[in-house]
Amino acid sequence: MSKMRPSEKELLEGMTPSTVHANEIANVASGELGLEQNDSLTEEEKMRLVCSRFLDITEDDLMDGDYFFTELDSGKYDEA
């Protein structure tokens, strides 16, 4: 049984200028993806993940990975 695809009109209903491009600015935290528990990620992949989410973090902030990721999970770096 196939699902009916929404019409263009249905897709555009409720869109405002502030939500049209929301998918382009949406960020997903590692906790939402469950990646902080994934031991298969390399340090480089973890660094890339963190840097993509928090562009203002310096290299010094990442020196102690366990401490930093504990703070990250606590919400310290979440936007207000």
Secondary structure, DSSP 8 states (H G I E B T S, - for coil): -------HHHHHTT--TTTTTHHHH----HHHHTGGG-TTS-HHHHHHHHHHH-TT--GGGGSSHHHHHHHHHHTTTS--
